[in-house]
Amino acid sequence: MLSRVADSLYWMARYIERAGNVARLVEANSSLELDSTTSQRADSLAFWRPVLEATALVDAYNEAVAERPELTIPDFLMLDPKNPDSIVASVSEARENARMVRDQISSEMWLELNTLHLFLKSQGAAEWTSRPEDFFARIIRFSLLFQGITDATVPQNEGWHFIQAGICLERADKTSRILDIPHRVQGARSAAPWGTVLGSCSAGPAYRDLYGDAVDEWKVTNLLIFSDSFPRSVRFCLRRLNEVLHAISGTPQGQYSNEAERLTGSALAGLDFADPNDVAQAGLSAYVDQLQRNFNEISQKIFETYVLLPSELQSLNIDSRYVHAYNQQQQQQQQ
């Protein structure tokens, strides 16, 4: 598969997953804001700032609000095209990546993506505050529907695996960032912020099945980091990512042929053999920060392995073993 095609499929999937995750995040926190006290609602910036901090968007918001003082944080997160992580920007980028590989995706995928893109440019989207629950539901439903259509209409070949890699890595990253929000909130020891974390990850039913109705910080953490069955947990996502990376390269499980596989396997092993008490000892924020560094490095190595050409790899002083592995892979694909 051409490197540009793999890159476009990977980022199309990441951006679509990102849009759905942002919708969940804003929906859950909007509900919490409605349930907060009058004084808390009066200071909307203080309420939403932890979300900006956890998603690393404080500086971007400050720049945007300097130009548009009336810009609220929910609007910034959803509809500001200058925010690269907003829903509207994510869907636009997903559509652009999909357009570049139109022959690799099904007509049903393109139709759903294009329909949402046009909706987000309409007046109806701009007036989302009149029926916020419908807006959130539409974005979340789209992300789930798109993934279902992909699985039902795309051959499970190399391109499909790159799509899955994008979904898994984006989902793991956002789950870890959402987990970090309550520690940035005053009074996070109460149950309310942790219930919001569950809502932001669509994890409420899974949590209740395991632990009942009482919401506990460390039980939420255990579910969203270490669960091997909940599909939005970090561990589940890394295990799936490990599988698809090995499917792409053809390398047997337990071995690795490139740095992306090695780093993913190492991060997964760290979770497989971790004691959940280690999180409490290290501090959740510090633990989550390390996870995010791992995800960023894995994404970079996927790019270096499958997108950059050998000459570009050498200019970055990439280990010659991986340049050789890249050349071998290209030769095999041409045979």
Contacts in CASP RR format, 6 or more apart in sequence:
PFRMAT RR
TARGET T0000
AUTHOR 0000-0000-0000
METHOD contacts of the structure
MODEL  1
MLSRVADSLYWMARYIERAGNVARLVEANSSLELDSTTSQRADSLAFWRP
VLEATALVDAYNEAVAERPELTIPDFLMLDPKNPDSIVASVSEARENARM
VRDQISSEMWLELNTLHLFLKSQGAAEWTSRPEDFFARIIRFSLLFQGIT
DATVPQNEGWHFIQAGICLERADKTSRILDIPHRVQGARSAAPWGTVLGS
CSAGPAYRDLYGDAVDEWKVTNLLIFSDSFPRSVRFCLRRLNEVLHAISG
TPQGQYSNEAERLTGSALAGLDFADPNDVAQAGLSAYVDQLQRNFNEISQ
KIFETYVLLPSELQSLNIDSRYVHAYNQQQQQQQQ
1 158 0 8 1.000
1 159 0 8 1.000
1 162 0 8 1.000
1 333 0 8 1.000
3 306 0 8 1.000
3 307 0 8 1.000
3 308 0 8 1.000
3 309 0 8 1.000
4 100 0 8 1.000
4 307 0 8 1.000
5 101 0 8 1.000
5 104 0 8 1.000
5 159 0 8 1.000
6 158 0 8 1.000
6 159 0 8 1.000
6 162 0 8 1.000
6 306 0 8 1.000
6 307 0 8 1.000
7 303 0 8 1.000
7 306 0 8 1.000
7 307 0 8 1.000
8 97 0 8 1.000
8 98 0 8 1.000
8 100 0 8 1.000
8 101 0 8 1.000
8 104 0 8 1.000
9 97 0 8 1.000
9 101 0 8 1.000
9 104 0 8 1.000
9 105 0 8 1.000
9 159 0 8 1.000
9 162 0 8 1.000
9 163 0 8 1.000
10 162 0 8 1.000
10 163 0 8 1.000
10 165 0 8 1.000
10 166 0 8 1.000
10 302 0 8 1.000
11 93 0 8 1.000
11 94 0 8 1.000
11 97 0 8 1.000
11 166 0 8 1.000
12 94 0 8 1.000
12 97 0 8 1.000
12 98 0 8 1.000
12 101 0 8 1.000
12 105 0 8 1.000
12 163 0 8 1.000
13 94 0 8 1.000
13 162 0 8 1.000
13 163 0 8 1.000
13 164 0 8 1.000
13 165 0 8 1.000
13 166 0 8 1.000
13 167 0 8 1.000
13 170 0 8 1.000
14 166 0 8 1.000
14 167 0 8 1.000
14 169 0 8 1.000
14 170 0 8 1.000
15 90 0 8 1.000
15 91 0 8 1.000
15 93 0 8 1.000
15 94 0 8 1.000
15 97 0 8 1.000
16 90 0 8 1.000
16 91 0 8 1.000
16 94 0 8 1.000
16 113 0 8 1.000
16 142 0 8 1.000
16 143 0 8 1.000
16 146 0 8 1.000
16 147 0 8 1.000
16 167 0 8 1.000
17 143 0 8 1.000
17 166 0 8 1.000
17 167 0 8 1.000
17 170 0 8 1.000
17 171 0 8 1.000
17 174 0 8 1.000
18 85 0 8 1.000
18 90 0 8 1.000
18 170 0 8 1.000
18 174 0 8 1.000
19 87 0 8 1.000
19 90 0 8 1.000
19 91 0 8 1.000
19 94 0 8 1.000
19 139 0 8 1.000
19 142 0 8 1.000
19 143 0 8 1.000
20 87 0 8 1.000
20 139 0 8 1.000
20 140 0 8 1.000
20 142 0 8 1.000
20 143 0 8 1.000
21 143 0 8 1.000
21 170 0 8 1.000
21 171 0 8 1.000
21 174 0 8 1.000
21 178 0 8 1.000
21 200 0 8 1.000
22 77 0 8 1.000
22 78 0 8 1.000
22 85 0 8 1.000
22 86 0 8 1.000
22 87 0 8 1.000
22 90 0 8 1.000
22 139 0 8 1.000
23 78 0 8 1.000
23 87 0 8 1.000
23 135 0 8 1.000
23 136 0 8 1.000
23 139 0 8 1.000
23 140 0 8 1.000
23 143 0 8 1.000
24 136 0 8 1.000
24 140 0 8 1.000
24 199 0 8 1.000
24 200 0 8 1.000
24 201 0 8 1.000
24 202 0 8 1.000
25 51 0 8 1.000
25 55 0 8 1.000
25 77 0 8 1.000
25 174 0 8 1.000
25 178 0 8 1.000
25 200 0 8 1.000
26 74 0 8 1.000
26 77 0 8 1.000
26 78 0 8 1.000
26 136 0 8 1.000
27 132 0 8 1.000
27 133 0 8 1.000
27 136 0 8 1.000
27 140 0 8 1.000
27 199 0 8 1.000
27 200 0 8 1.000
28 195 0 8 1.000
28 196 0 8 1.000
28 197 0 8 1.000
28 199 0 8 1.000
28 200 0 8 1.000
29 47 0 8 1.000
29 48 0 8 1.000
29 51 0 8 1.000
29 196 0 8 1.000
29 200 0 8 1.000
30 74 0 8 1.000
30 132 0 8 1.000
31 196 0 8 1.000
32 192 0 8 1.000
32 193 0 8 1.000
32 196 0 8 1.000
33 40 0 8 1.000
33 41 0 8 1.000
33 44 0 8 1.000
33 47 0 8 1.000
33 48 0 8 1.000
34 41 0 8 1.000
35 192 0 8 1.000
36 47 0 8 1.000
40 46 0 8 1.000
40 47 0 8 1.000
41 47 0 8 1.000
44 72 0 8 1.000
44 73 0 8 1.000
45 73 0 8 1.000
48 73 0 8 1.000
48 74 0 8 1.000
49 58 0 8 1.000
49 73 0 8 1.000
49 184 0 8 1.000
50 181 0 8 1.000
50 182 0 8 1.000
50 184 0 8 1.000
50 185 0 8 1.000
51 73 0 8 1.000
51 77 0 8 1.000
51 181 0 8 1.000
52 58 0 8 1.000
52 61 0 8 1.000
52 73 0 8 1.000
53 184 0 8 1.000
54 177 0 8 1.000
54 178 0 8 1.000
54 180 0 8 1.000
54 181 0 8 1.000
54 184 0 8 1.000
55 77 0 8 1.000
55 85 0 8 1.000
55 177 0 8 1.000
56 177 0 8 1.000
57 76 0 8 1.000
57 77 0 8 1.000
57 83 0 8 1.000
57 85 0 8 1.000
60 76 0 8 1.000
60 82 0 8 1.000
60 83 0 8 1.000
60 84 0 8 1.000
61 71 0 8 1.000
61 73 0 8 1.000
61 76 0 8 1.000
61 83 0 8 1.000
64 71 0 8 1.000
64 76 0 8 1.000
64 80 0 8 1.000
64 82 0 8 1.000
64 83 0 8 1.000
65 71 0 8 1.000
65 76 0 8 1.000
71 80 0 8 1.000
76 83 0 8 1.000
76 86 0 8 1.000
77 83 0 8 1.000
77 85 0 8 1.000
77 86 0 8 1.000
77 87 0 8 1.000
78 86 0 8 1.000
78 87 0 8 1.000
78 88 0 8 1.000
78 128 0 8 1.000
78 135 0 8 1.000
79 86 0 8 1.000
79 87 0 8 1.000
79 88 0 8 1.000
79 120 0 8 1.000
79 125 0 8 1.000
79 126 0 8 1.000
79 128 0 8 1.000
80 86 0 8 1.000
80 88 0 8 1.000
80 89 0 8 1.000
81 88 0 8 1.000
81 89 0 8 1.000
81 92 0 8 1.000
82 89 0 8 1.000
83 89 0 8 1.000
84 93 0 8 1.000
87 120 0 8 1.000
87 139 0 8 1.000
88 120 0 8 1.000
88 121 0 8 1.000
88 125 0 8 1.000
91 113 0 8 1.000
91 116 0 8 1.000
91 117 0 8 1.000
91 120 0 8 1.000
92 117 0 8 1.000
92 120 0 8 1.000
94 113 0 8 1.000
95 113 0 8 1.000
95 114 0 8 1.000
95 117 0 8 1.000
98 105 0 8 1.000
98 109 0 8 1.000
98 110 0 8 1.000
98 113 0 8 1.000
102 110 0 8 1.000
104 159 0 8 1.000
105 150 0 8 1.000
105 154 0 8 1.000
106 149 0 8 1.000
106 150 0 8 1.000
106 153 0 8 1.000
106 154 0 8 1.000
108 149 0 8 1.000
108 153 0 8 1.000
109 146 0 8 1.000
109 149 0 8 1.000
109 150 0 8 1.000
109 153 0 8 1.000
109 154 0 8 1.000
112 142 0 8 1.000
112 145 0 8 1.000
112 146 0 8 1.000
112 149 0 8 1.000
113 146 0 8 1.000
116 138 0 8 1.000
116 139 0 8 1.000
116 142 0 8 1.000
119 125 0 8 1.000
119 138 0 8 1.000
125 135 0 8 1.000
128 135 0 8 1.000
140 202 0 8 1.000
147 167 0 8 1.000
150 160 0 8 1.000
150 163 0 8 1.000
154 160 0 8 1.000
154 163 0 8 1.000
158 248 0 8 1.000
161 244 0 8 1.000
161 245 0 8 1.000
161 247 0 8 1.000
161 248 0 8 1.000
162 244 0 8 1.000
162 248 0 8 1.000
162 306 0 8 1.000
164 240 0 8 1.000
164 241 0 8 1.000
164 244 0 8 1.000
165 241 0 8 1.000
165 244 0 8 1.000
165 245 0 8 1.000
165 248 0 8 1.000
165 302 0 8 1.000
168 237 0 8 1.000
168 238 0 8 1.000
168 240 0 8 1.000
168 241 0 8 1.000
168 244 0 8 1.000
169 237 0 8 1.000
169 241 0 8 1.000
169 295 0 8 1.000
169 298 0 8 1.000
169 299 0 8 1.000
169 302 0 8 1.000
171 232 0 8 1.000
171 237 0 8 1.000
172 234 0 8 1.000
172 237 0 8 1.000
172 238 0 8 1.000
172 241 0 8 1.000
172 291 0 8 1.000
172 295 0 8 1.000
173 292 0 8 1.000
173 295 0 8 1.000
175 201 0 8 1.000
175 224 0 8 1.000
175 225 0 8 1.000
175 232 0 8 1.000
175 233 0 8 1.000
175 234 0 8 1.000
175 237 0 8 1.000
176 225 0 8 1.000
176 234 0 8 1.000
176 288 0 8 1.000
176 291 0 8 1.000
176 292 0 8 1.000
176 295 0 8 1.000
177 288 0 8 1.000
177 292 0 8 1.000
178 197 0 8 1.000
178 200 0 8 1.000
178 201 0 8 1.000
178 224 0 8 1.000
179 197 0 8 1.000
179 220 0 8 1.000
179 221 0 8 1.000
179 224 0 8 1.000
179 225 0 8 1.000
179 284 0 8 1.000
179 288 0 8 1.000
180 284 0 8 1.000
180 285 0 8 1.000
180 288 0 8 1.000
180 289 0 8 1.000
181 193 0 8 1.000
181 196 0 8 1.000
181 197 0 8 1.000
181 200 0 8 1.000
182 188 0 8 1.000
182 193 0 8 1.000
182 194 0 8 1.000
182 196 0 8 1.000
182 197 0 8 1.000
182 217 0 8 1.000
183 284 0 8 1.000
183 285 0 8 1.000
185 193 0 8 1.000
187 193 0 8 1.000
188 194 0 8 1.000
188 217 0 8 1.000
189 217 0 8 1.000
191 214 0 8 1.000
191 215 0 8 1.000
191 216 0 8 1.000
194 215 0 8 1.000
194 216 0 8 1.000
194 217 0 8 1.000
194 220 0 8 1.000
195 204 0 8 1.000
195 215 0 8 1.000
195 220 0 8 1.000
197 203 0 8 1.000
197 220 0 8 1.000
197 224 0 8 1.000
198 204 0 8 1.000
198 207 0 8 1.000
198 215 0 8 1.000
198 220 0 8 1.000
201 224 0 8 1.000
201 232 0 8 1.000
202 232 0 8 1.000
203 220 0 8 1.000
203 223 0 8 1.000
203 224 0 8 1.000
203 230 0 8 1.000
203 232 0 8 1.000
206 223 0 8 1.000
206 227 0 8 1.000
206 230 0 8 1.000
207 215 0 8 1.000
207 219 0 8 1.000
207 220 0 8 1.000
207 223 0 8 1.000
210 219 0 8 1.000
210 223 0 8 1.000
211 219 0 8 1.000
211 223 0 8 1.000
218 276 0 8 1.000
218 279 0 8 1.000
218 280 0 8 1.000
221 276 0 8 1.000
221 279 0 8 1.000
221 284 0 8 1.000
222 276 0 8 1.000
223 230 0 8 1.000
223 233 0 8 1.000
224 230 0 8 1.000
224 232 0 8 1.000
224 233 0 8 1.000
224 234 0 8 1.000
225 233 0 8 1.000
225 234 0 8 1.000
225 235 0 8 1.000
225 271 0 8 1.000
225 276 0 8 1.000
225 279 0 8 1.000
225 291 0 8 1.000
226 233 0 8 1.000
226 234 0 8 1.000
226 235 0 8 1.000
226 271 0 8 1.000
226 274 0 8 1.000
226 276 0 8 1.000
227 233 0 8 1.000
227 235 0 8 1.000
227 236 0 8 1.000
228 235 0 8 1.000
228 236 0 8 1.000
228 239 0 8 1.000
229 236 0 8 1.000
230 236 0 8 1.000
231 237 0 8 1.000
234 271 0 8 1.000
234 291 0 8 1.000
235 268 0 8 1.000
235 271 0 8 1.000
235 272 0 8 1.000
238 264 0 8 1.000
238 265 0 8 1.000
238 267 0 8 1.000
238 268 0 8 1.000
238 271 0 8 1.000
239 268 0 8 1.000
241 264 0 8 1.000
241 298 0 8 1.000
242 253 0 8 1.000
242 261 0 8 1.000
242 264 0 8 1.000
242 265 0 8 1.000
242 268 0 8 1.000
243 253 0 8 1.000
245 260 0 8 1.000
245 261 0 8 1.000
245 264 0 8 1.000
245 302 0 8 1.000
246 252 0 8 1.000
246 253 0 8 1.000
246 261 0 8 1.000
248 306 0 8 1.000
249 257 0 8 1.000
249 258 0 8 1.000
249 261 0 8 1.000
249 329 0 8 1.000
250 257 0 8 1.000
251 257 0 8 1.000
251 261 0 8 1.000
256 262 0 8 1.000
256 265 0 8 1.000
257 325 0 8 1.000
258 301 0 8 1.000
258 305 0 8 1.000
258 322 0 8 1.000
258 325 0 8 1.000
258 326 0 8 1.000
259 301 0 8 1.000
259 304 0 8 1.000
259 305 0 8 1.000
259 319 0 8 1.000
259 322 0 8 1.000
260 298 0 8 1.000
260 301 0 8 1.000
260 302 0 8 1.000
260 304 0 8 1.000
260 305 0 8 1.000
260 306 0 8 1.000
263 294 0 8 1.000
263 297 0 8 1.000
263 298 0 8 1.000
263 301 0 8 1.000
264 298 0 8 1.000
267 291 0 8 1.000
267 294 0 8 1.000
267 298 0 8 1.000
278 287 0 8 1.000
279 287 0 8 1.000
304 313 0 8 1.000
304 316 0 8 1.000
304 318 0 8 1.000
304 322 0 8 1.000
305 322 0 8 1.000
305 325 0 8 1.000
305 326 0 8 1.000
308 316 0 8 1.000
310 323 0 8 1.000
310 326 0 8 1.000
310 327 0 8 1.000
313 322 0 8 1.000
313 323 0 8 1.000
313 326 0 8 1.000
314 320 0 8 1.000
314 323 0 8 1.000
END
